[in-house]
Amino acid sequence: MIRMIKGVIFTLAVIFLLGRGKVFATTPMEQVQSAIQQVMTLATNSDGEERNDTLRNALMPRFDWREMARQVLGRRWSGIAERQDEFVSVFTEFVGNSYIGTIGSYHDEKILFVGERMEKNLAQVDTKIVSRKGETTSVTYRLHRVQEDWKIYDVVVEDISIVANYRSQFERILAKGSFDDLLKRLREKDGRTHN
């Protein structure tokens, strides 16, 4: 009887581990494809504030916002140790709302998945957005492995990295002002007021 129970436990453990392996084996391209298809479906089947909320719920978990925020602040990240969570929150809202607004404006565009590269825990998924007029825009998603998922930590549009672009902008603000000035500007641009 004990041998049978141990056998059942072992079998369940193997099934559990194999099941986790299947999730883990999902490629970065499959995860980006799934997210984009879900977002495009949601964008065309809903409108207004409901659409933005739905897009937000579908899209936000696909990004590693903390890693993006860390990279955007670069060398200044360690200097705000006690306020990192606050910055991540404000940065997430600012960039997330901007990105959701852009994606939400897509109608009838085609997304082509051009290629995928992986090296250890890093990956890159290359796509092209083809407009109704046939104009193409290259968009590259940079991802890294976080537990069993691939999370986006940068998006490169026509060779311009979102992380590098914001790093440059934020560095200019911080060179002339304080960290509080940066937070205030991000909150103002996000259209929200905070005390």
N, C-alpha and C positions, 0 to 999 in steps of 0.2 A: 504493500500500500504506500509506504513512504517513498519507495523507488518510483511508483507511478506519479505521485504528487510532484516529486522533483523533476520528473520528465515533463509534466504539464507546465511547471514553472519555467523550465528551460525553454520549452517550445514557445511559450508566450513571450519570454525575453527575446528570443531570436526574431519572432514576428514583429515585436515592438521595434527592435533595432533595424530590421529590414525596412519597416514602414518609415522610420526616421530617415533611413538612407535614401529612400525614394524622394522624399521632400528635399533632402540635401542635394540629391543628384540633379534637381531642376537646374537647367543652365541659366546663366545670366540673360541670354537672349530670350529664353522662354518666359522668364519673369518679367522682363521689360515688355515683351509682346503681349503678355496677359494683361499687364497694367494698362498699356496704351489701348488695347482693344476694349477693355472695360470702361476706360475713361471716354473713348470716342462714342461708345454706345450710350453712356450716361449723358454725354453732351448733346446728343441728337434727340434723346427721348425725354428730356426735361428742360425747364427754362427758369430763368430768374434766380432768386435766392435759393430755392430748393435745389436747382442744378449745382450751384456753387457748393452747397453743403454736401451734396452727394459726391461731387468731384473731390472735395476735400477729404471725405472719409475713405475714398478709394485710393487717392494719390499720396496723401501725407505719410502713411506707414511705409511706403516704398523707398523713402529717403532716409539717410542717416544724417539728421539735422545737426546733431552734436558734432560729428566729424566735419561737416561743411562749415559750421561756425568756427571750429578750432582752426581749420585751414584758412578761413577768411581772415581771422585775426593774426595768424602767423605767430611771430615772436611775442606779440602782446598777450596771447592767450594765458600764459602762466602768470602774468601780472594782474589778472582779474580773477584769481582762484575763487574768491568768495562770491563773485557775481557771475560766474560762468553759466549757471542755470538760467539766470535772468536774461543774459545775452542770447542764449540758445532759444528761449521762448520768444523774445522780440524778433530775432532774426528769422525764426521759423514762420512766424505770422507774416512778416514783411515779404520774404521771398516766396513763401507758399501761396499767399494771396495773388502775388504778381504772376506766378507760374500758372495757377489755376485760371486766372483771367485770360491768359494767353491761350491755354489749351481749350478753355471754354468757348473761345471765339472761332475755333476751327469748325468749318462746315464743308463737307465734300472733299476734304483733302485726303490723299492717299499716303499711307505710311509704308515705306519699303524698308525691309530689314536687310541691310547690305552685308554685314559681317559681324563676327564675334571673335575676340581674342581673350585668352585667359592665361594668367601666369600666377601660380600658387593661389593666393587669396585675393588677387586683383583681376578685374575683367573690364573689357570695353565692348560696348555694343554700338555699332555704327548703323544709323538710319538715314533715310532721306524723306522729307515731306514734299510731296508733289501737289502743288495748288491746282485749282480748276483750270488755270491758264497754262499749266504745264511747267511753271517755274519750280525749281527744286531748291530746297534748303537742307544742308547736311546738319544732322544733330547726332552727337556722340554722347552716350551715357557711360560715365565711369562709375564702376561699382566695386565694392569690396565685400568679402564674406563676413557676415555677422551671424554667429551661431549657424542656423540652418538656412538662412536667407542670403540673397545677394541684395545689398542696399546701395542705392545711388548716392554718391557723395559729390558728384560734379556733373554738370551738363555743359557740353561744348557746342555752341551754335555757330556754324560757319567759322570755325577755328578760334572762336572767342569763348574762353572758359568763364562760366558764371563765377566760380570761386576766385579766379585771378582778377576778374573785373571788379567784383565787390571788394577784394583785398586792396586794390589800388584806390578805389573811392574812399573806403573807410580809413586807409592810411592818411589820405589828405585831410580828412576831417579830424582825425586824432592828432595830426601834426600841429594843427592850429587850435584845437579845443580839447575838451575832456571826454572821458568815456560816457559821462552823462549827456554831453552834447550829441554824441553819436546815437545813443538810445532815443533821445528826444526826436532827432531827425527821422530815425526809422519809424518811430510811432506816428509822427506827423504824416509821413509819406504813406503809411499804411492806412491813414484815414481815421485812426482811433485816437482818443485823448486819454491820457493817464495822469494820475496825480502822483 
